[in-house]
Structures are given as structure tokens and as C-alpha cells.
């Protein structure tokens, strides 16, 4: 049971990190394209 819980928390953290990274990338692209 603990193993499943730890895995779920790790997955949530990974999703959060990916979400933040994709937002930063989108912002960077907007800045680059706007000059």
C-alpha cells in the first residue's frame, strides 16, 4: 500500500514539474517570437 502511495506522489510531482516546464517554454517562445 505504501509503495502505491509513494508512486502516486512521485507521479503527481512529475506531472507538476512537466506542467511548469511547458509553461516556461511557452513563455520563452512568446518572448522570442515577439522580438
Secondary structure, 3 states (H helix, E strand, C coil): CHHHHHHHHHHHHHHHHHHHHHHHHHHHHHHHHHC
